[in-house]
Amino acid sequence: MASGKCPFYLLIRLILNMMVSVTSSGIQSIAQIRFDPPYIHDLMAGTNKTVKVTVDVDTNRQEFVKLPPEKPFAIILKSVDEDIATAAKEQKQFKLGEYSSKRNDSETYETNITLIGHFLGKTAVKVRLLSMNETVDDDRFLYEIDKNENIFDQNNTLDVWVIQDNKRLVNRLFLSTLAILIIIANMLMGCELDGRMMLEVIKEPVAPMIGFFTQFVAMPLLAWGIANVVFTARGLHSFALGLFVTGCVPGGGASNYWTLLLDGNLPVSLTMTFCSTLAALVMIPLWMWLLGFHFLNSFHPEVVIKVPYIRIVSSLVIMIVPLIFGLTISHFKPALRLQARKIMRPFIVFVLVFLIGFGTVANIYMVRLLTWTTVIGSLLLPWCGFAIGCFTAVILRQSPPNVTSIAIETGIQNTGIAIMLLKFSFPDPDADISALIPVICASMTPIPLLFIAAIHWLWKKIKKKRESRDSNDLGEAVVKIDSITSNSKNSITAVRYKSSPNDDSPLMNISGKQNIMQEISLS
């Protein structure tokens, strides 16, 4: 902020502004600049485009008469954000009289400039005309002024939007491979399921109802609050919208995999995923109507939120069809079911590792957009979602497996639906910028789950070791008891063998039993 800067720094900036204004007051005041095309909204990162610049000089103005004939003037080009786009050549020179065309009251000068797109985002190329009456490098003043200062005439500004190539080979390879892996994983989970358990969950849908509440009431309100506090307060409206949309989508398919790995209630998780995805057809438009308009103030008034119904239905198909196929295999081929159960957990781990690792590589370009604000805002949503789902289930006295399922289902969002909604509703680069938040949410979601999974795995190992040790102790005890029993029988036989028929008295029997008990205690 300016208020926090040194007064001498502000004074120097003021002097530089005045010098730039004086040096450019000649030809700048009698010229008009036009661009063809008037804006660039589709410059691909890593590519360039040519723009025609036309300068119309009013020859009837008194300022024109004062200009020295055949003296050069320069077009100075400056990008507001040079990390996003720049001009290939920052200065173009002309000489008065060497015009492209001439009319009674004006001279027209034309040239082409090349714009180079570097990275996703929005910027502008500012243009100023400077007369070259002196040998002083006038344009140096422009570069000494902070790029965020608006010292240029807005009429001499070329709007430039740089978009990302979403059809890259790595993206297509990632999405196609992931779709195949998800289908196989869902089929294996179908082999694990018991149809009767699914029916029990449907008959007593307490856990799915809790999950519906946390998914479509708690999460949208949580996302709305975080978006306002973290993003909107800082003017990051695209990020705020991206977070709110992420909070309104249903639970993601990865929740079923994590539920399986953490020994949650898989039938409950699958039922919740199905119900929330189906309900999203109504709940997403409802929340966009109720609270979504709050985040659209900074966008074009004609922007309309478009719910990706096809994407939602396709998510249902990808989940249901492989599950039914797996259930069928489980019912008619029990031997295949046993084999599927052996490879299911390792395969689920592989799918999650692929999703995290390859997904990071496919979206590595977004790392440059990361800031502490975006990271904190994005991780708060899933992490708080886990906590809300867990505490709600515990308060309502659900079993530990149900608590695990509800917590995971609440925190893991179907970010694919959120990204599609943003892509369908907004032009690039707004869509890509907003979609950064669902991508970060998806990246931050596994962190607490990996930590919990490690603790869960370690606890299972310790528990298994204890059970093995207790089993060994029990086995040794059984062997010892068998040995004692065998020795006792031998002692009884020996006593009876040594005793005469006349010695078969109660006293003798008691004495023999005492000897046997003494032997047992000694052994």
Contacts in CASP RR format, 6 or more apart in sequence:
PFRMAT RR
TARGET T0000
AUTHOR 0000-0000-0000
METHOD contacts of the structure
MODEL  1
MASGKCPFYLLIRLILNMMVSVTSSGIQSIAQIRFDPPYIHDLMAGTNKT
VKVTVDVDTNRQEFVKLPPEKPFAIILKSVDEDIATAAKEQKQFKLGEYS
SKRNDSETYETNITLIGHFLGKTAVKVRLLSMNETVDDDRFLYEIDKNEN
IFDQNNTLDVWVIQDNKRLVNRLFLSTLAILIIIANMLMGCELDGRMMLE
VIKEPVAPMIGFFTQFVAMPLLAWGIANVVFTARGLHSFALGLFVTGCVP
GGGASNYWTLLLDGNLPVSLTMTFCSTLAALVMIPLWMWLLGFHFLNSFH
PEVVIKVPYIRIVSSLVIMIVPLIFGLTISHFKPALRLQARKIMRPFIVF
VLVFLIGFGTVANIYMVRLLTWTTVIGSLLLPWCGFAIGCFTAVILRQSP
PNVTSIAIETGIQNTGIAIMLLKFSFPDPDADISALIPVICASMTPIPLL
FIAAIHWLWKKIKKKRESRDSNDLGEAVVKIDSITSNSKNSITAVRYKSS
PNDDSPLMNISGKQNIMQEISLS
2 10 0 8 1.000
13 145 0 8 1.000
13 146 0 8 1.000
13 149 0 8 1.000
16 141 0 8 1.000
16 144 0 8 1.000
16 145 0 8 1.000
17 145 0 8 1.000
17 149 0 8 1.000
17 151 0 8 1.000
19 141 0 8 1.000
20 128 0 8 1.000
20 138 0 8 1.000
20 141 0 8 1.000
20 142 0 8 1.000
20 145 0 8 1.000
20 151 0 8 1.000
23 130 0 8 1.000
23 131 0 8 1.000
23 138 0 8 1.000
23 141 0 8 1.000
24 128 0 8 1.000
24 129 0 8 1.000
24 130 0 8 1.000
24 131 0 8 1.000
24 138 0 8 1.000
26 63 0 8 1.000
26 66 0 8 1.000
26 67 0 8 1.000
26 131 0 8 1.000
27 57 0 8 1.000
27 63 0 8 1.000
27 67 0 8 1.000
27 73 0 8 1.000
27 129 0 8 1.000
27 130 0 8 1.000
27 131 0 8 1.000
28 128 0 8 1.000
28 129 0 8 1.000
28 130 0 8 1.000
28 153 0 8 1.000
29 61 0 8 1.000
29 63 0 8 1.000
30 57 0 8 1.000
30 58 0 8 1.000
30 61 0 8 1.000
30 63 0 8 1.000
30 64 0 8 1.000
31 55 0 8 1.000
31 56 0 8 1.000
31 57 0 8 1.000
31 58 0 8 1.000
31 129 0 8 1.000
32 55 0 8 1.000
32 56 0 8 1.000
32 58 0 8 1.000
32 155 0 8 1.000
33 53 0 8 1.000
33 54 0 8 1.000
33 55 0 8 1.000
33 56 0 8 1.000
33 75 0 8 1.000
33 127 0 8 1.000
33 129 0 8 1.000
33 155 0 8 1.000
33 156 0 8 1.000
34 53 0 8 1.000
34 54 0 8 1.000
34 56 0 8 1.000
35 51 0 8 1.000
35 52 0 8 1.000
35 53 0 8 1.000
35 54 0 8 1.000
35 158 0 8 1.000
36 51 0 8 1.000
36 52 0 8 1.000
36 54 0 8 1.000
37 51 0 8 1.000
38 158 0 8 1.000
39 158 0 8 1.000
39 159 0 8 1.000
39 160 0 8 1.000
39 161 0 8 1.000
40 49 0 8 1.000
40 51 0 8 1.000
40 115 0 8 1.000
40 158 0 8 1.000
40 159 0 8 1.000
40 160 0 8 1.000
40 161 0 8 1.000
41 159 0 8 1.000
41 161 0 8 1.000
41 427 0 8 1.000
42 161 0 8 1.000
42 163 0 8 1.000
42 428 0 8 1.000
43 49 0 8 1.000
43 85 0 8 1.000
43 115 0 8 1.000
43 117 0 8 1.000
43 160 0 8 1.000
43 161 0 8 1.000
43 162 0 8 1.000
43 163 0 8 1.000
44 117 0 8 1.000
44 162 0 8 1.000
44 163 0 8 1.000
44 164 0 8 1.000
44 165 0 8 1.000
45 117 0 8 1.000
45 118 0 8 1.000
45 119 0 8 1.000
45 120 0 8 1.000
45 162 0 8 1.000
45 163 0 8 1.000
45 164 0 8 1.000
45 165 0 8 1.000
45 365 0 8 1.000
46 116 0 8 1.000
46 117 0 8 1.000
46 118 0 8 1.000
47 116 0 8 1.000
47 117 0 8 1.000
48 88 0 8 1.000
48 114 0 8 1.000
48 115 0 8 1.000
48 116 0 8 1.000
48 117 0 8 1.000
49 114 0 8 1.000
49 115 0 8 1.000
50 112 0 8 1.000
50 113 0 8 1.000
50 114 0 8 1.000
50 115 0 8 1.000
51 112 0 8 1.000
51 113 0 8 1.000
51 114 0 8 1.000
51 115 0 8 1.000
51 158 0 8 1.000
52 110 0 8 1.000
52 111 0 8 1.000
52 112 0 8 1.000
53 75 0 8 1.000
53 92 0 8 1.000
53 110 0 8 1.000
53 111 0 8 1.000
53 112 0 8 1.000
53 113 0 8 1.000
53 127 0 8 1.000
54 108 0 8 1.000
54 109 0 8 1.000
54 110 0 8 1.000
55 75 0 8 1.000
55 94 0 8 1.000
55 108 0 8 1.000
55 109 0 8 1.000
55 110 0 8 1.000
55 129 0 8 1.000
56 106 0 8 1.000
56 107 0 8 1.000
56 108 0 8 1.000
57 64 0 8 1.000
57 96 0 8 1.000
57 99 0 8 1.000
57 106 0 8 1.000
57 107 0 8 1.000
57 108 0 8 1.000
57 109 0 8 1.000
58 64 0 8 1.000
58 105 0 8 1.000
58 106 0 8 1.000
59 105 0 8 1.000
59 106 0 8 1.000
59 107 0 8 1.000
60 105 0 8 1.000
67 96 0 8 1.000
67 131 0 8 1.000
68 96 0 8 1.000
68 133 0 8 1.000
69 96 0 8 1.000
69 97 0 8 1.000
70 95 0 8 1.000
70 96 0 8 1.000
70 97 0 8 1.000
71 95 0 8 1.000
71 96 0 8 1.000
71 131 0 8 1.000
71 132 0 8 1.000
71 133 0 8 1.000
72 93 0 8 1.000
72 94 0 8 1.000
72 95 0 8 1.000
72 96 0 8 1.000
72 132 0 8 1.000
73 93 0 8 1.000
73 94 0 8 1.000
73 95 0 8 1.000
73 96 0 8 1.000
73 129 0 8 1.000
73 130 0 8 1.000
73 131 0 8 1.000
73 132 0 8 1.000
74 91 0 8 1.000
74 92 0 8 1.000
74 93 0 8 1.000
74 94 0 8 1.000
74 129 0 8 1.000
74 130 0 8 1.000
74 132 0 8 1.000
74 138 0 8 1.000
74 139 0 8 1.000
75 91 0 8 1.000
75 92 0 8 1.000
75 93 0 8 1.000
75 94 0 8 1.000
75 111 0 8 1.000
75 113 0 8 1.000
75 127 0 8 1.000
75 128 0 8 1.000
75 129 0 8 1.000
76 90 0 8 1.000
76 91 0 8 1.000
76 127 0 8 1.000
76 128 0 8 1.000
76 129 0 8 1.000
76 130 0 8 1.000
76 139 0 8 1.000
76 142 0 8 1.000
77 87 0 8 1.000
77 89 0 8 1.000
77 90 0 8 1.000
77 91 0 8 1.000
77 92 0 8 1.000
77 113 0 8 1.000
77 125 0 8 1.000
77 126 0 8 1.000
77 127 0 8 1.000
78 87 0 8 1.000
78 90 0 8 1.000
78 125 0 8 1.000
78 126 0 8 1.000
78 127 0 8 1.000
78 128 0 8 1.000
78 142 0 8 1.000
78 143 0 8 1.000
78 147 0 8 1.000
78 152 0 8 1.000
79 85 0 8 1.000
79 86 0 8 1.000
79 87 0 8 1.000
79 123 0 8 1.000
79 124 0 8 1.000
79 125 0 8 1.000
79 126 0 8 1.000
79 147 0 8 1.000
79 160 0 8 1.000
80 123 0 8 1.000
80 124 0 8 1.000
80 125 0 8 1.000
80 126 0 8 1.000
80 147 0 8 1.000
80 148 0 8 1.000
81 121 0 8 1.000
81 123 0 8 1.000
81 147 0 8 1.000
82 118 0 8 1.000
82 147 0 8 1.000
83 118 0 8 1.000
83 119 0 8 1.000
84 117 0 8 1.000
84 118 0 8 1.000
84 119 0 8 1.000
84 120 0 8 1.000
84 121 0 8 1.000
84 122 0 8 1.000
84 123 0 8 1.000
84 160 0 8 1.000
84 162 0 8 1.000
85 115 0 8 1.000
85 116 0 8 1.000
85 117 0 8 1.000
85 118 0 8 1.000
85 123 0 8 1.000
85 125 0 8 1.000
85 160 0 8 1.000
85 162 0 8 1.000
86 115 0 8 1.000
86 116 0 8 1.000
86 117 0 8 1.000
86 118 0 8 1.000
87 113 0 8 1.000
87 114 0 8 1.000
87 115 0 8 1.000
87 116 0 8 1.000
87 125 0 8 1.000
88 113 0 8 1.000
88 114 0 8 1.000
88 115 0 8 1.000
88 116 0 8 1.000
89 113 0 8 1.000
89 114 0 8 1.000
90 139 0 8 1.000
91 139 0 8 1.000
92 111 0 8 1.000
92 113 0 8 1.000
93 132 0 8 1.000
94 109 0 8 1.000
94 111 0 8 1.000
96 107 0 8 1.000
97 107 0 8 1.000
98 109 0 8 1.000
99 107 0 8 1.000
99 108 0 8 1.000
99 109 0 8 1.000
100 108 0 8 1.000
100 109 0 8 1.000
100 110 0 8 1.000
101 107 0 8 1.000
101 108 0 8 1.000
102 108 0 8 1.000
113 125 0 8 1.000
115 125 0 8 1.000
115 158 0 8 1.000
115 160 0 8 1.000
117 160 0 8 1.000
117 162 0 8 1.000
118 162 0 8 1.000
119 162 0 8 1.000
119 365 0 8 1.000
119 368 0 8 1.000
120 162 0 8 1.000
120 163 0 8 1.000
120 164 0 8 1.000
120 365 0 8 1.000
120 369 0 8 1.000
120 429 0 8 1.000
120 432 0 8 1.000
120 433 0 8 1.000
121 161 0 8 1.000
121 162 0 8 1.000
121 163 0 8 1.000
121 429 0 8 1.000
121 432 0 8 1.000
121 433 0 8 1.000
122 159 0 8 1.000
122 160 0 8 1.000
122 161 0 8 1.000
122 162 0 8 1.000
122 429 0 8 1.000
123 160 0 8 1.000
123 161 0 8 1.000
123 162 0 8 1.000
124 157 0 8 1.000
124 158 0 8 1.000
124 159 0 8 1.000
124 160 0 8 1.000
125 157 0 8 1.000
125 158 0 8 1.000
125 160 0 8 1.000
126 152 0 8 1.000
126 156 0 8 1.000
126 157 0 8 1.000
127 152 0 8 1.000
127 156 0 8 1.000
127 157 0 8 1.000
127 158 0 8 1.000
128 139 0 8 1.000
128 142 0 8 1.000
128 152 0 8 1.000
128 153 0 8 1.000
128 156 0 8 1.000
130 138 0 8 1.000
130 139 0 8 1.000
132 138 0 8 1.000
142 151 0 8 1.000
145 151 0 8 1.000
161 428 0 8 1.000
161 429 0 8 1.000
162 429 0 8 1.000
163 428 0 8 1.000
163 429 0 8 1.000
163 432 0 8 1.000
164 365 0 8 1.000
164 428 0 8 1.000
164 429 0 8 1.000
164 432 0 8 1.000
166 432 0 8 1.000
170 361 0 8 1.000
170 362 0 8 1.000
171 362 0 8 1.000
174 358 0 8 1.000
174 359 0 8 1.000
174 361 0 8 1.000
174 362 0 8 1.000
177 354 0 8 1.000
177 358 0 8 1.000
178 354 0 8 1.000
178 355 0 8 1.000
178 358 0 8 1.000
179 318 0 8 1.000
181 350 0 8 1.000
181 351 0 8 1.000
181 354 0 8 1.000
182 253 0 8 1.000
182 318 0 8 1.000
182 351 0 8 1.000
183 318 0 8 1.000
183 322 0 8 1.000
184 322 0 8 1.000
184 347 0 8 1.000
185 257 0 8 1.000
185 322 0 8 1.000
185 347 0 8 1.000
185 348 0 8 1.000
185 351 0 8 1.000
186 256 0 8 1.000
186 318 0 8 1.000
186 319 0 8 1.000
186 322 0 8 1.000
186 323 0 8 1.000
187 322 0 8 1.000
187 323 0 8 1.000
187 325 0 8 1.000
187 326 0 8 1.000
187 329 0 8 1.000
188 326 0 8 1.000
188 340 0 8 1.000
188 343 0 8 1.000
188 344 0 8 1.000
188 347 0 8 1.000
188 348 0 8 1.000
189 256 0 8 1.000
189 260 0 8 1.000
189 266 0 8 1.000
189 270 0 8 1.000
189 323 0 8 1.000
189 326 0 8 1.000
189 344 0 8 1.000
190 322 0 8 1.000
190 323 0 8 1.000
190 324 0 8 1.000
190 325 0 8 1.000
190 326 0 8 1.000
190 327 0 8 1.000
190 329 0 8 1.000
190 330 0 8 1.000
191 326 0 8 1.000
191 327 0 8 1.000
191 329 0 8 1.000
191 330 0 8 1.000
191 336 0 8 1.000
191 337 0 8 1.000
191 340 0 8 1.000
191 341 0 8 1.000
191 344 0 8 1.000
192 260 0 8 1.000
192 266 0 8 1.000
192 330 0 8 1.000
192 340 0 8 1.000
192 341 0 8 1.000
192 344 0 8 1.000
193 266 0 8 1.000
193 267 0 8 1.000
193 270 0 8 1.000
193 323 0 8 1.000
193 326 0 8 1.000
193 327 0 8 1.000
193 330 0 8 1.000
194 267 0 8 1.000
195 267 0 8 1.000
195 327 0 8 1.000
197 267 0 8 1.000
198 267 0 8 1.000
198 270 0 8 1.000
198 271 0 8 1.000
200 267 0 8 1.000
201 207 0 8 1.000
201 208 0 8 1.000
201 265 0 8 1.000
201 267 0 8 1.000
201 268 0 8 1.000
201 271 0 8 1.000
202 271 0 8 1.000
205 271 0 8 1.000
206 396 0 8 1.000
206 398 0 8 1.000
207 265 0 8 1.000
207 268 0 8 1.000
207 271 0 8 1.000
207 272 0 8 1.000
207 393 0 8 1.000
207 398 0 8 1.000
207 402 0 8 1.000
207 405 0 8 1.000
207 406 0 8 1.000
208 268 0 8 1.000
208 271 0 8 1.000
208 272 0 8 1.000
208 275 0 8 1.000
210 389 0 8 1.000
210 392 0 8 1.000
210 393 0 8 1.000
210 396 0 8 1.000
210 398 0 8 1.000
210 406 0 8 1.000
211 272 0 8 1.000
211 276 0 8 1.000
211 389 0 8 1.000
211 392 0 8 1.000
211 406 0 8 1.000
211 409 0 8 1.000
211 410 0 8 1.000
212 272 0 8 1.000
212 275 0 8 1.000
212 276 0 8 1.000
212 279 0 8 1.000
213 392 0 8 1.000
214 385 0 8 1.000
214 388 0 8 1.000
214 389 0 8 1.000
214 392 0 8 1.000
214 406 0 8 1.000
214 409 0 8 1.000
214 410 0 8 1.000
215 250 0 8 1.000
215 251 0 8 1.000
215 272 0 8 1.000
215 276 0 8 1.000
215 409 0 8 1.000
215 410 0 8 1.000
216 248 0 8 1.000
216 250 0 8 1.000
216 276 0 8 1.000
216 279 0 8 1.000
216 283 0 8 1.000
216 287 0 8 1.000
218 385 0 8 1.000
218 388 0 8 1.000
218 389 0 8 1.000
218 392 0 8 1.000
218 410 0 8 1.000
219 247 0 8 1.000
219 248 0 8 1.000
219 381 0 8 1.000
219 385 0 8 1.000
219 388 0 8 1.000
219 410 0 8 1.000
219 411 0 8 1.000
219 413 0 8 1.000
220 244 0 8 1.000
220 247 0 8 1.000
220 248 0 8 1.000
220 287 0 8 1.000
220 291 0 8 1.000
222 247 0 8 1.000
222 381 0 8 1.000
222 384 0 8 1.000
222 385 0 8 1.000
222 388 0 8 1.000
223 243 0 8 1.000
223 244 0 8 1.000
223 246 0 8 1.000
223 247 0 8 1.000
223 248 0 8 1.000
223 381 0 8 1.000
224 244 0 8 1.000
224 291 0 8 1.000
224 294 0 8 1.000
226 243 0 8 1.000
226 377 0 8 1.000
226 380 0 8 1.000
226 381 0 8 1.000
226 384 0 8 1.000
227 239 0 8 1.000
227 240 0 8 1.000
227 241 0 8 1.000
227 242 0 8 1.000
227 243 0 8 1.000
227 244 0 8 1.000
227 295 0 8 1.000
228 240 0 8 1.000
228 294 0 8 1.000
230 240 0 8 1.000
230 243 0 8 1.000
230 373 0 8 1.000
230 376 0 8 1.000
230 377 0 8 1.000
230 380 0 8 1.000
231 237 0 8 1.000
231 239 0 8 1.000
231 240 0 8 1.000
231 243 0 8 1.000
231 373 0 8 1.000
231 377 0 8 1.000
232 240 0 8 1.000
232 295 0 8 1.000
234 373 0 8 1.000
235 298 0 8 1.000
236 373 0 8 1.000
236 374 0 8 1.000
237 295 0 8 1.000
237 297 0 8 1.000
237 298 0 8 1.000
237 299 0 8 1.000
238 298 0 8 1.000
238 430 0 8 1.000
238 433 0 8 1.000
238 434 0 8 1.000
239 373 0 8 1.000
239 374 0 8 1.000
239 433 0 8 1.000
239 434 0 8 1.000
239 436 0 8 1.000
239 437 0 8 1.000
240 295 0 8 1.000
241 292 0 8 1.000
241 295 0 8 1.000
241 296 0 8 1.000
241 299 0 8 1.000
241 422 0 8 1.000
241 434 0 8 1.000
242 295 0 8 1.000
242 418 0 8 1.000
242 422 0 8 1.000
242 434 0 8 1.000
242 435 0 8 1.000
242 437 0 8 1.000
242 438 0 8 1.000
243 377 0 8 1.000
243 378 0 8 1.000
243 381 0 8 1.000
243 437 0 8 1.000
243 441 0 8 1.000
244 291 0 8 1.000
244 292 0 8 1.000
244 295 0 8 1.000
245 288 0 8 1.000
245 418 0 8 1.000
245 421 0 8 1.000
245 422 0 8 1.000
245 434 0 8 1.000
245 438 0 8 1.000
246 381 0 8 1.000
246 413 0 8 1.000
246 415 0 8 1.000
246 418 0 8 1.000
246 437 0 8 1.000
246 438 0 8 1.000
246 441 0 8 1.000
247 381 0 8 1.000
247 413 0 8 1.000
247 418 0 8 1.000
248 283 0 8 1.000
248 284 0 8 1.000
248 287 0 8 1.000
248 288 0 8 1.000
248 418 0 8 1.000
249 280 0 8 1.000
249 284 0 8 1.000
249 413 0 8 1.000
249 414 0 8 1.000
249 415 0 8 1.000
249 416 0 8 1.000
249 417 0 8 1.000
249 418 0 8 1.000
249 421 0 8 1.000
250 273 0 8 1.000
250 276 0 8 1.000
250 277 0 8 1.000
250 279 0 8 1.000
250 280 0 8 1.000
250 283 0 8 1.000
250 312 0 8 1.000
250 413 0 8 1.000
250 414 0 8 1.000
250 417 0 8 1.000
251 272 0 8 1.000
251 273 0 8 1.000
251 276 0 8 1.000
251 277 0 8 1.000
251 409 0 8 1.000
251 410 0 8 1.000
251 411 0 8 1.000
251 412 0 8 1.000
251 413 0 8 1.000
251 414 0 8 1.000
252 273 0 8 1.000
252 409 0 8 1.000
252 412 0 8 1.000
252 413 0 8 1.000
252 414 0 8 1.000
252 415 0 8 1.000
253 273 0 8 1.000
253 315 0 8 1.000
253 319 0 8 1.000
253 412 0 8 1.000
253 414 0 8 1.000
254 352 0 8 1.000
254 355 0 8 1.000
254 412 0 8 1.000
254 445 0 8 1.000
255 269 0 8 1.000
255 272 0 8 1.000
255 273 0 8 1.000
255 408 0 8 1.000
255 409 0 8 1.000
255 411 0 8 1.000
255 412 0 8 1.000
256 266 0 8 1.000
256 269 0 8 1.000
256 270 0 8 1.000
256 273 0 8 1.000
257 348 0 8 1.000
257 351 0 8 1.000
257 352 0 8 1.000
258 352 0 8 1.000
258 408 0 8 1.000
258 412 0 8 1.000
258 449 0 8 1.000
258 453 0 8 1.000
259 265 0 8 1.000
259 266 0 8 1.000
259 269 0 8 1.000
259 404 0 8 1.000
259 405 0 8 1.000
259 408 0 8 1.000
259 409 0 8 1.000
260 266 0 8 1.000
260 269 0 8 1.000
260 344 0 8 1.000
260 345 0 8 1.000
260 348 0 8 1.000
261 345 0 8 1.000
261 348 0 8 1.000
261 349 0 8 1.000
261 352 0 8 1.000
261 453 0 8 1.000
262 404 0 8 1.000
262 408 0 8 1.000
262 449 0 8 1.000
262 452 0 8 1.000
262 453 0 8 1.000
262 456 0 8 1.000
263 401 0 8 1.000
263 404 0 8 1.000
263 456 0 8 1.000
264 400 0 8 1.000
264 401 0 8 1.000
264 402 0 8 1.000
264 404 0 8 1.000
264 405 0 8 1.000
264 408 0 8 1.000
265 399 0 8 1.000
265 401 0 8 1.000
265 402 0 8 1.000
265 404 0 8 1.000
265 405 0 8 1.000
266 405 0 8 1.000
268 401 0 8 1.000
268 402 0 8 1.000
268 405 0 8 1.000
268 406 0 8 1.000
269 405 0 8 1.000
269 408 0 8 1.000
269 409 0 8 1.000
270 319 0 8 1.000
270 323 0 8 1.000
272 405 0 8 1.000
272 406 0 8 1.000
272 409 0 8 1.000
273 319 0 8 1.000
273 409 0 8 1.000
274 316 0 8 1.000
274 319 0 8 1.000
274 320 0 8 1.000
276 409 0 8 1.000
277 312 0 8 1.000
277 315 0 8 1.000
277 316 0 8 1.000
277 319 0 8 1.000
277 414 0 8 1.000
278 316 0 8 1.000
280 312 0 8 1.000
280 414 0 8 1.000
280 417 0 8 1.000
281 307 0 8 1.000
281 309 0 8 1.000
281 312 0 8 1.000
284 307 0 8 1.000
284 417 0 8 1.000
284 421 0 8 1.000
285 305 0 8 1.000
285 307 0 8 1.000
288 305 0 8 1.000
288 307 0 8 1.000
292 305 0 8 1.000
296 303 0 8 1.000
296 305 0 8 1.000
299 426 0 8 1.000
299 430 0 8 1.000
303 425 0 8 1.000
303 426 0 8 1.000
304 425 0 8 1.000
305 421 0 8 1.000
305 425 0 8 1.000
306 421 0 8 1.000
306 424 0 8 1.000
306 425 0 8 1.000
307 421 0 8 1.000
308 417 0 8 1.000
308 420 0 8 1.000
308 421 0 8 1.000
308 424 0 8 1.000
311 416 0 8 1.000
311 417 0 8 1.000
311 420 0 8 1.000
312 417 0 8 1.000
315 414 0 8 1.000
315 417 0 8 1.000
326 340 0 8 1.000
329 336 0 8 1.000
329 337 0 8 1.000
329 340 0 8 1.000
330 336 0 8 1.000
330 337 0 8 1.000
330 340 0 8 1.000
352 446 0 8 1.000
356 443 0 8 1.000
356 446 0 8 1.000
360 443 0 8 1.000
363 439 0 8 1.000
366 436 0 8 1.000
366 439 0 8 1.000
366 440 0 8 1.000
369 433 0 8 1.000
369 436 0 8 1.000
370 440 0 8 1.000
374 436 0 8 1.000
374 437 0 8 1.000
374 440 0 8 1.000
375 440 0 8 1.000
375 444 0 8 1.000
377 437 0 8 1.000
378 437 0 8 1.000
378 440 0 8 1.000
378 441 0 8 1.000
378 443 0 8 1.000
378 444 0 8 1.000
379 440 0 8 1.000
379 441 0 8 1.000
379 444 0 8 1.000
379 447 0 8 1.000
381 411 0 8 1.000
381 413 0 8 1.000
381 441 0 8 1.000
382 411 0 8 1.000
382 412 0 8 1.000
382 413 0 8 1.000
382 441 0 8 1.000
382 444 0 8 1.000
382 445 0 8 1.000
383 411 0 8 1.000
383 444 0 8 1.000
383 448 0 8 1.000
385 407 0 8 1.000
385 410 0 8 1.000
385 411 0 8 1.000
386 407 0 8 1.000
386 408 0 8 1.000
386 410 0 8 1.000
386 411 0 8 1.000
386 448 0 8 1.000
387 407 0 8 1.000
388 410 0 8 1.000
389 406 0 8 1.000
389 407 0 8 1.000
389 410 0 8 1.000
389 411 0 8 1.000
390 403 0 8 1.000
390 406 0 8 1.000
390 407 0 8 1.000
392 406 0 8 1.000
392 410 0 8 1.000
393 402 0 8 1.000
393 403 0 8 1.000
393 406 0 8 1.000
393 407 0 8 1.000
394 403 0 8 1.000
398 406 0 8 1.000
408 449 0 8 1.000
411 445 0 8 1.000
412 445 0 8 1.000
413 438 0 8 1.000
413 441 0 8 1.000
413 442 0 8 1.000
413 445 0 8 1.000
415 438 0 8 1.000
415 439 0 8 1.000
415 441 0 8 1.000
415 442 0 8 1.000
416 438 0 8 1.000
418 435 0 8 1.000
418 438 0 8 1.000
419 435 0 8 1.000
419 438 0 8 1.000
419 439 0 8 1.000
422 431 0 8 1.000
422 434 0 8 1.000
422 435 0 8 1.000
422 438 0 8 1.000
423 431 0 8 1.000
423 435 0 8 1.000
425 431 0 8 1.000
426 434 0 8 1.000
483 523 0 8 1.000
484 520 0 8 1.000
484 523 0 8 1.000
487 519 0 8 1.000
487 520 0 8 1.000
487 523 0 8 1.000
488 516 0 8 1.000
488 519 0 8 1.000
488 520 0 8 1.000
491 515 0 8 1.000
491 516 0 8 1.000
491 519 0 8 1.000
492 516 0 8 1.000
495 512 0 8 1.000
495 515 0 8 1.000
495 516 0 8 1.000
499 508 0 8 1.000
END
